[in-house]
Amino acid sequence: MPEARTSQTSKPQTRDLTQGPIASTLLVFALPILAGNVLQSLNGSVNAVWVGGHLGEAALTATANANNVMFALIGAMFGVSMATNILIAQSMGARNIGQAKRVLGSSATFFGLISLVLALLGWPLSHTLMRWMGTPEASLPLAEAYLKVIFLAIPLLFMFTFVTAALRGSGDTRTPFWFLLIVVVLDIALNPLLIFGWGPVPAMGIQGSAMATLIANAMSLVALLLWLHKRRHPLWIGPRQLGLFKPDWTIVRTLIVKGLPMGVQLMMISMAMIAMISMVNAFGVLTSSAYSAALQLWTYVQMPAMAIGAACSSMAAQNVGAGLWKRVDATARAGMLINVVLTGGLIVLIVLLDRHVLGWFLPTGSASLEVARHLNHIAIGSFLFFGVTFVLSGVVRSTGAVIAPMLILGIAMWGIRVPAAKWLQPVLGVNAIWWSFPISSAVSVIMILAYYQWGNWRKAHMLPTSSGPASAATPPDEDAQSATPVDSDALLEQSPACDRVAIPAEVAGLPPGPVANQAKTVDS
């Protein structure tokens, strides 16, 4: 839906990703996502400095263990938020604001109830969870105190994640970035204040760090909602539309059925990383510290691909909703090209400066530096393959085809990477672990390319349909522009039933082209 159609008086708030240049729009759309990922990583590093540097190693260990629980919960809900993103993007691409608001209302109720249940169950179980994870005795009381506050913050964290995912589906990545910036700035500023206290503010110790997260997310979420209301955002549900918060069970089922496979992918990645770290630890402190230093770098190397993949999913979903399959393929091509340029350039830069950048994470003169350089030279190139896989998976998922990307990732991680790292050790020694990265990443690229060209992902859909596939009519003029203001209430009343919306279909006479000419990415 064109930005100009949000209101006669307000500035553009959404972006029509079904029109205009693809590559430049995708890049502009992805940059705020990338910046947001960097912000969150930096925020975690700064908080770790305050806790570890001033409260001690036991406190740092406590936050690390408690944060594992928080990240697992957020990861489990990640897939559901992505399903919301895709549903809203398809509805916006189909010019159906009413459907988008119906998805938003049902999803908000679902997210809100789940987050409250997790908070109510998790708070009294904090001690049990930390003991179950094997938290050291010295850190256990600190971890429990920290995690109890984090559980109180879970509803705020979930709802902020949900709202920003919905905005990205509507074509807006800038607004989520600015309000994420508020979260990070507040969190960094409040950490020392609440940890150590000042004036009337009492010193809360490690709980102060968790409370900073809670307050920062609460203030930013409230500010974001007020901003959406004041700007009369097209997705804002007003007093006359409160009935939209009543769950539509067709939408809720879709969120679960389509969202869980996407959440499972994050869980598989996390478990595979634990398996890899366990194997690395067997080779001693020198190797494990070298691997830890490389992991710090790799966190940033994979960020461009993750941002482009997320952008591709939103952009492709809008074009799926509009039935513009040529733009879906063009989005994929642009996404792969941008990934190669950004991720490839970052890899080359790090390899050229590896002695310096790896030294940031290791003590001066550490013998681990050369080990880190060696393993980095072998493994870092795999993130170029990872980027292509992430981009194409994002485009495939934009139609609702979520099982194949999950299976491909599962095969790559647990059928190739972990077994290769273990079984090749008698031949390659510790190098088997490093070589398992490019081997598994190359296999995953081959699989996703094959599925992209010959799979039936174009016939997938998010919501069940009772009316059959969409018509194979000629796509609408992609250059058509419209600046007519939209009456959201009127559109809502006129919108068709949800089982008849955003159902992609093959365009007759246009079979998939060669893999080299297709790619998935998101338009902004």
C-alpha positions in Angstrom: 0.0 0.0 0.0 1.6 3.3 -1.0 2.9 5.4 1.7 0.9 8.4 0.5 -2.3 6.5 1.2 -2.0 6.4 4.9 -3.6 9.7 5.6 -4.2 13.1 4.0 -2.4 14.9 6.8 0.3 12.5 8.1 3.6 11.6 6.6 4.1 8.3 4.9 4.0 5.4 7.3 3.9 2.3 5.2 5.7 1.4 2.0 4.4 -0.3 -1.1 7.0 -2.9 -2.0 5.1 -4.0 -5.1 6.2 -1.0 -7.1 9.4 0.8 -8.0 13.1 -0.3 -8.3 13.8 -3.6 -6.5 17.5 -3.6 -5.6 17.7 -0.1 -4.2 14.4 -0.4 -2.4 15.5 -3.7 -0.9 18.8 -2.3 0.3 17.1 0.8 1.9 14.6 -1.5 3.5 17.2 -3.9 4.9 19.6 -1.3 6.3 17.5 -0.3 9.4 17.1 -4.1 10.2 20.9 -4.5 10.0 21.4 -1.4 12.2 18.9 -2.8 14.7 20.8 -6.1 14.9 24.1 -4.3 15.5 22.4 -2.1 18.2 21.1 -5.2 20.1 24.6 -6.8 20.0 26.3 -3.7 21.2 23.6 -3.3 23.9 24.4 -6.8 25.2 28.1 -6.2 25.2 27.7 -2.9 27.2 25.5 -4.6 29.7 28.0 -7.4 30.1 30.7 -4.8 30.8 28.6 -3.3 33.6 27.7 -6.6 35.2 31.0 -8.4 34.7 33.3 -5.5 35.3 31.6 -4.2 38.5 29.6 -7.1 40.0 32.1 -9.8 39.3 32.4 -13.1 37.4 29.6 -14.8 39.4 27.1 -12.1 38.3 28.2 -12.3 34.7 27.8 -16.1 34.8 24.3 -15.5 36.3 23.2 -13.2 33.6 24.6 -15.5 30.9 22.6 -18.4 32.2 19.4 -16.4 32.7 19.7 -14.8 29.3 19.8 -18.3 27.7 16.3 -18.9 29.0 15.1 -15.5 27.7 16.7 -16.0 24.3 15.1 -19.5 24.0 11.7 -18.1 24.8 12.1 -15.2 22.3 13.4 -17.7 19.7 10.4 -19.9 20.2 8.1 -16.9 19.5 10.3 -15.7 16.6 8.6 -18.0 14.1 5.1 -16.8 15.2 6.1 -13.2 14.8 7.5 -14.0 11.3 4.2 -15.7 10.4 2.5 -12.5 11.4 4.9 -10.4 9.3 4.2 -12.6 6.2 0.4 -12.5 6.7 0.3 -8.7 7.0 2.7 -8.3 4.1 0.6 -10.5 1.9 -2.5 -8.5 2.9 -0.8 -5.2 2.2 0.4 -6.4 -1.1 -3.2 -7.4 -2.0 -4.3 -3.9 -0.9 -6.5 -5.4 1.8 -6.0 -3.3 4.9 -9.0 -4.8 6.5 -7.4 -8.3 6.3 -4.1 -6.9 7.7 -5.9 -5.4 10.7 -7.8 -8.7 11.3 -4.4 -10.5 11.4 -3.0 -7.8 13.7 -5.9 -8.0 16.1 -5.9 -11.8 16.4 -2.1 -12.0 16.6 -1.9 -9.3 19.3 -4.3 -11.2 21.5 -2.4 -14.5 20.9 1.0 -12.9 21.7 -0.4 -11.1 24.7 -2.0 -14.2 26.3 1.1 -16.4 25.6 3.5 -13.9 27.1 1.4 -13.5 30.2 1.2 -17.3 30.7 4.9 -17.6 30.3 5.5 -14.8 32.8 3.1 -16.3 35.4 4.6 -19.8 35.0 8.2 -18.7 34.7 8.5 -16.3 37.7 7.9 -19.1 40.4 10.0 -21.6 38.4 13.1 -19.4 38.1 15.1 -21.2 40.7 14.2 -24.6 39.3 15.1 -23.5 35.7 18.5 -22.2 36.8 19.3 -25.3 38.8 18.2 -27.5 35.9 20.6 -25.7 33.6 23.5 -26.5 36.0 24.1 -22.9 37.0 27.1 -22.8 39.4 26.2 -22.5 43.1 27.9 -19.2 43.5 25.8 -17.7 40.7 22.5 -19.5 41.4 21.0 -16.9 43.8 22.0 -14.1 41.4 20.7 -15.9 38.4 17.4 -16.5 40.1 16.9 -12.9 41.1 17.8 -11.7 37.6 15.6 -14.2 35.8 12.5 -13.3 38.0 12.7 -9.7 36.7 13.3 -10.9 33.2 10.1 -13.0 33.3 8.2 -9.9 34.4 9.6 -8.2 31.3 8.7 -11.0 28.9 5.2 -9.6 28.0 6.8 -6.3 27.1 9.6 -7.9 25.1 7.2 -10.1 23.2 4.8 -7.3 22.4 7.5 -5.0 21.2 8.9 -7.7 19.0 5.4 -8.4 17.7 4.5 -4.8 16.9 7.8 -4.2 15.1 7.4 -7.4 13.0 3.9 -6.2 12.0 5.3 -2.8 10.9 8.0 -4.5 8.8 5.2 -6.4 7.1 3.6 -3.2 6.2 6.8 -2.0 4.6 8.2 0.1 7.4 11.6 -0.7 8.9 12.6 2.8 9.9 10.1 3.1 12.7 11.0 -0.2 14.4 14.7 0.9 14.2 14.1 4.3 15.9 12.1 2.8 18.7 14.7 0.0 19.1 17.2 2.8 19.4 15.2 4.2 22.3 15.3 0.7 24.0 19.0 0.5 23.7 19.8 4.0 24.8 17.5 3.7 27.8 18.9 0.2 28.7 22.5 1.4 28.6 21.7 4.6 30.6 19.6 2.8 33.2 22.0 -0.1 33.9 24.5 1.8 36.0 21.8 3.9 37.7 19.7 0.9 38.8 22.7 -1.4 39.6 24.5 1.1 41.8 21.7 3.5 42.7 21.9 7.3 42.9 20.0 9.7 45.1 16.5 8.4 45.7 17.1 5.5 43.4 18.1 2.4 45.5 21.0 0.2 44.5 19.4 -3.0 43.1 22.6 -4.9 42.1 22.1 -7.6 39.4 18.3 -7.1 39.5 18.9 -3.5 38.4 20.3 -4.7 35.1 17.2 -6.8 34.5 15.0 -3.9 35.6 16.7 -1.6 33.1 15.6 -4.0 30.4 12.1 -4.1 31.7 11.7 -0.3 31.9 13.4 0.4 28.6 11.1 -2.0 26.7 8.0 -0.7 28.6 8.8 3.0 27.8 9.6 2.3 24.2 6.5 0.1 23.6 4.2 2.7 25.1 5.9 5.4 23.0 5.5 3.3 19.9 1.8 2.7 20.5 1.2 6.4 21.2 3.1 7.3 18.0 1.0 4.8 15.9 -2.2 6.3 17.4 -1.1 9.9 16.9 0.0 9.3 13.3 -3.3 7.5 12.5 -1.3 4.5 11.2 -3.3 2.4 8.7 -2.9 -0.7 11.0 -4.0 1.1 14.2 -7.1 -0.5 15.6 -9.4 2.2 17.0 -12.2 2.1 19.5 -14.8 1.2 16.9 -12.8 -1.8 15.9 -11.9 -3.4 19.2 -13.8 -6.5 18.1 -10.8 -7.3 15.9 -9.0 -8.4 19.1 -11.3 -11.4 19.4 -9.2 -14.3 18.1 -9.9 -15.5 14.6 -9.0 -19.2 15.1 -8.2 -19.6 11.4 -5.5 -16.9 11.8 -4.3 -18.3 15.2 -3.9 -21.8 13.7 -1.9 -20.3 10.8 0.4 -18.5 13.3 1.1 -21.8 15.1 1.3 -24.2 12.1 3.4 -21.8 10.0 5.3 -20.1 12.8 6.5 -23.2 14.7 8.7 -24.5 11.9 10.4 -21.1 11.6 11.0 -21.1 15.4 12.3 -24.7 15.3 15.0 -23.5 12.9 16.5 -21.2 15.5 16.4 -24.0 18.1 18.2 -26.3 15.7 20.9 -23.7 15.1 21.3 -23.1 18.9 21.6 -26.9 19.7 24.1 -27.4 16.8 26.2 -24.6 18.2 26.2 -26.2 21.7 27.3 -29.5 20.1 30.1 -27.7 18.2 31.3 -25.9 21.3 31.3 -29.2 23.2 33.6 -30.7 20.6 35.9 -27.7 20.6 36.2 -27.7 24.4 37.7 -31.2 24.2 40.8 -29.7 22.5 41.6 -27.5 25.5 41.6 -23.9 26.5 43.8 -22.6 23.7 41.5 -23.9 21.0 38.3 -23.0 22.8 39.4 -19.4 23.4 40.4 -19.1 19.7 37.0 -20.4 18.7 35.3 -18.0 21.1 37.1 -15.1 19.5 36.1 -16.2 16.0 32.5 -16.6 17.2 32.5 -12.9 18.3 33.4 -11.9 14.7 31.0 -14.3 13.0 28.2 -12.7 15.0 28.7 -9.6 13.0 29.6 -11.3 9.7 26.2 -13.0 9.5 24.2 -9.8 10.3 24.0 -8.5 6.7 22.6 -11.8 5.5 20.1 -12.0 8.3 18.9 -8.5 7.7 18.6 -9.0 3.9 16.8 -12.3 4.4 14.3 -10.7 6.7 13.8 -7.8 4.3 13.4 -10.3 1.4 10.7 -12.2 3.3 8.6 -9.0 3.8 9.1 -7.7 0.3 8.4 -11.0 -1.4 5.3 -11.5 0.7 3.8 -8.2 -0.4 4.4 -9.2 -4.1 3.0 -12.6 -3.5 -0.2 -11.0 -2.1 -0.3 -8.8 -5.2 0.4 -11.8 -7.5 3.5 -10.2 -9.0 5.7 -13.3 -9.4 8.2 -11.6 -11.7 9.0 -9.2 -8.8 9.2 -12.1 -6.4 12.0 -13.6 -8.5 13.6 -10.2 -9.1 13.6 -9.7 -5.3 15.4 -13.0 -4.9 18.1 -12.1 -7.4 18.6 -8.6 -5.9 18.8 -10.2 -2.4 21.5 -12.7 -3.4 23.5 -10.0 -5.2 23.4 -7.6 -2.2 24.4 -10.4 0.1 27.4 -11.3 -2.0 28.5 -7.7 -2.0 28.0 -6.9 1.7 28.9 -10.3 3.3 31.6 -11.0 0.8 33.2 -7.5 1.3 33.0 -8.0 5.1 34.7 -11.4 4.8 37.5 -10.1 2.7 38.1 -7.2 5.0 38.2 -9.4 8.1 40.6 -11.9 6.5 43.0 -9.0 5.5 42.8 -7.6 9.1 42.2 -10.8 11.0 45.3 -10.5 13.2 44.1 -7.1 14.4 40.3 -7.8 14.7 40.7 -11.2 16.4 43.1 -9.5 18.8 40.2 -7.4 20.1 38.8 -10.6 21.8 42.1 -12.2 23.0 44.7 -11.1 25.6 47.8 -9.4 24.2 50.3 -11.9 23.1 47.9 -14.9 23.4 48.9 -18.1 21.7 45.3 -18.5 20.7 45.6 -15.8 18.1 47.2 -17.9 15.5 44.8 -20.7 16.1 41.9 -18.3 15.7 43.4 -17.0 12.4 43.8 -20.5 11.1 40.2 -21.6 11.9 38.8 -18.3 10.7 40.5 -18.7 7.3 38.8 -22.1 6.9 35.3 -21.3 8.2 34.5 -17.7 7.5 33.8 -18.2 3.8 30.9 -20.4 4.8 28.9 -17.3 5.7 28.7 -16.3 2.1 26.8 -19.6 1.4 24.8 -19.0 4.6 23.7 -15.6 3.3 22.4 -17.1 0.0 20.5 -19.8 1.9 19.0 -17.3 4.3 17.9 -15.0 1.4 16.3 -17.8 -0.6 14.7 -19.3 2.5 13.1 -15.9 3.2 11.6 -15.7 -0.2 10.3 -19.3 -0.1 8.7 -18.7 3.3 6.9 -15.6 1.9 4.3 -17.8 0.3 3.8 -20.0 3.4 6.3 -22.8 2.4 8.0 -23.2 5.8 8.6 -27.0 6.0 11.2 -27.3 3.3 13.5 -24.5 4.6 13.3 -26.1 8.1 14.2 -29.6 6.7 17.1 -28.1 4.6 18.5 -26.4 7.7 18.1 -29.6 9.8 19.9 -31.7 7.2 22.7 -29.1 6.9 23.2 -28.8 10.7 22.5 -32.2 12.0 22.9 -34.4 8.9 26.1 -32.7 7.7 27.8 -30.2 10.1 27.8 -32.0 13.4 28.5 -35.5 12.0 31.3 -34.2 9.8 32.9 -32.3 12.7 32.9 -35.5 14.7 33.5 -38.3 12.2 36.3 -36.6 10.3 38.4 -35.9 13.4 40.4 -39.2 13.1 41.6 -37.9 9.7 41.7 -34.2 10.0 41.9 -33.7 13.8 40.5 -30.4 15.1 40.4 -29.1 11.5 37.4 -31.4 11.0 35.4 -29.0 13.1 36.4 -25.9 11.0 35.8 -27.7 7.7 32.4 -28.8 8.7 31.2 -25.2 8.4 31.9 -24.7 4.6 30.9 -28.3 3.8 27.5 -28.0 5.4 26.9 -24.5 4.1 27.7 -25.5 0.6 25.3 -28.4 0.8 22.5 -26.2 2.2 23.0 -23.8 -0.8 22.7 -26.6 -3.3 19.5 -27.9 -1.6 17.8 -24.5 -1.4 18.7 -23.6 -5.0 17.2 -26.9 -6.1 14.1 -26.3 -4.1 13.8 -22.8 -5.3 13.9 -23.9 -9.0 11.9 -27.2 -8.9 10.0 -27.1 -5.6 6.3 -26.3 -5.3 6.7 -23.3 -3.0 4.9 -21.0 -5.4 1.7 -23.0 -4.8 1.9 -22.8 -1.0 -0.3 -20.5 1.0 -0.5 -19.1 4.5 -4.3 -19.3 5.2 -6.6 -22.1 4.1 -8.7 -21.4 1.1 -12.2 -22.5 0.2 -12.2 -20.8 -3.1 -9.3 -22.6 -4.8 -6.2 -21.0 -6.3 -6.1 -17.4 -7.2 -6.8 -16.6 -10.8 -3.9 -16.9 -13.2 -4.7 -13.6 -14.7 -2.1 -11.2 -15.9 -0.5 -9.3 -13.0 -1.5 -5.7 -12.5 0.6 -2.9 -13.9 3.6 -2.8 -11.6 4.3 0.8 -12.5 0.8 2.0 -11.5 0.8 4.6 -8.7 -2.0 5.6 -6.4 -2.0 8.5 -4.0 -5.7 8.3 -3.0 -6.2 8.4 0.8 -7.6 5.2 2.3 -10.6 5.0 4.7 -9.4 2.0 6.8 -12.8 1.6 8.5 -14.6 1.3 5.2 -12.0 -1.1 3.8 -12.4 -3.2 7.0 -16.1 -3.5 6.5 -15.7 -4.4 2.8 -12.9 -6.9 3.3 -13.6 -10.5 2.3 -13.4 -13.5 4.7 -9.9 -14.3 5.8 -9.9 -17.7 4.1 -10.0 -15.9 0.7 -7.1 -13.6 1.1 -3.5 -13.6 0.0 -3.4 -17.0 -1.7 -0.5 -17.1 -4.1 -0.8 -19.0 -7.4 1.3 -19.9 -10.3 1.1 -17.5 -13.2 0.1 -19.5 -16.3 2.8 -19.9 -18.9 5.5 -18.6 -16.7 7.5 -21.7 -15.4 10.5 -21.1 -13.1 13.5 -19.8 -14.9 17.1 -21.0 -14.4 18.4 -20.9 -10.9 21.0 -18.4 -11.9 18.3 -16.0 -12.9 16.2 -16.3 -9.7 16.7 -15.2 -6.2 14.7 -14.3 -3.2 14.9 -11.0 -1.4 12.7 -8.4 0.2 11.7 -5.2 -1.4 11.3 -2.3 0.9 
